[in-house]
Amino acid sequence: MLERIDFPARSAAGLAAMDVFYTDFNEINFYVEDADQENLYEVIFKKLFPEKKISKIFPLGGKQQVFEHRNVYGNNKKSVYLVDKDFDDFLEKKIITDGVFYLDRFCIENYLINIESFIEFVIETHPKEKREDVARNLDLDSKISVMIGELEQLSILFYLAQLFDTGIKNCSSPPESFCKSKALWSLCCFSMEKYKLQLNQFIAGATCITLTEYIESAFLDEFKKANSHLKMSGKFLIAMIFHYIKSKYKTGSITSYSFIYRVAKNSTLDELQSIATQIRSYIEMNE
């Protein structure tokens, strides 16, 4: 049996220097945060900019690294940087810099919540199924609505964890860690309560106001009224949808990353066109 070889991950400096090898292959260099999502972004950018030659997307390993790269190397007119919105607007942490574009939803996965694409994924795996039967069996409109309602409550906790700089892990947690072990498409009330206790211990100790009092006060009114896709992690939602579909249809050993990639390939990405228009204007202005 061949021994598995684990190649070392690229360092931050290594990621930042990757573009030098693609100078002649990209009309535009697109830089993003996620170090493990370059193939996903390649599909997305090629769909959004079919008129441009794009051979490689450059992940930089985090939002801080994106801004650092922009500050050092971003004067190149071929450079475009895209970052997740996250909670940056609510936390008043958005950095306005030429050439850097924020998504207007929480993260890239928020743009991939498309029922037709989910149904197409099932059809690709089970080509003998009829689309109308799959749609009826999955009933995704109502299921996704329930998931969003649950995730809005979790989003409040994640927002407070960041607002009060608790250091408690939040949006980077595996979605499954908050879900029922035998129903990974539904949040677990015990996991939620455990997280609330941890959060309350920090917040109440630092402010003398309990977590419940914050949640029930007018303090969070603006956050609560905001559109779900502005405050809820699409990574969590699409992971829950993936597990729900797997509970209905056998999908083999497919991973969530593969699922997201295939969903992106089947998506029209209409909701990203406004960002694409802004980027296209910037590119044209610098040509």
C-alpha positions, 0 to 999 in steps of 0.5 A: 500500500502506498503511504499517503503523503501530506504536502505542506500548506502554503504559507501566507507569503507563499499565497501572496506570491502566487500571482507572479507565475500567472502574469501572462495568463490572467487579464485580471488577478482576483484575490479572495480570503478563503485558502480552500475555495479557489476552485469555487471562486474560479467557477464564480468569476468565470461566470461573472466575467466571461469576457475576461481570461481568468486562469487562476484565482488567488486565495490569501488565507484571510481578510487581514491578509487581503488588505495587507496584500492590497496595501503592498501590491495592490497598485497593479491595475490588474488587481481586484480584491473580494472580501466577505461582509461578515458582521463588518457593517454592524461592527462598523469595521468595514475598510473602504479601500480602492480595489477592494470590494465587499460582498453585500451578503454575509459570505459567498455561500449566501449567493448559492441558496438556490432551490433549482440548483439543489434540485439539479444536484439531485438529478445529476446524482439520480438522473432517473428522478423527475424534477417535480417529484424531487421538488415535492419530496424535498419541499425546500421552500418550507425547510429552508425557511425553518433553517433560516429562522433557527440560524437567525437566533444563532447569528445573534449569539455570534454577533454578540460574541464578536461585538464584545470581543469575547474570543469565543469561537463563532462563525468559524465553528463547524456548522455540525457542532451546533446541529442535532447528531441525527438530524444535521439540518436542524440546530440542537437546542442543547448545543445552543444553550451550552453556547449561551451559557459560555457567552453569558459568563463572559458578557455578564462578567464584563458588563453586569448585563446578562445575555438574555437582557441584551437579546430582549432589549432594543439594543439589537433591534437594527440587527434583528430587522436586517435581512437574513442574508446580511447577518446569517452565515451562508456556510451554515445554511448550505451545510444544513441543506446539504445534510438534509438532501443527503437524508432524502437521497443517497449521494455517496461519499460526496463532501460539502465542498463538492456539493457547494462547487456543483451548486455554484456550477448550476447557479445563475448567480444573478444576485452577484451581478451588482457586485460584478457591475461595480468590479467591471466599472473599476476594471474599465476605469483602470484599463 
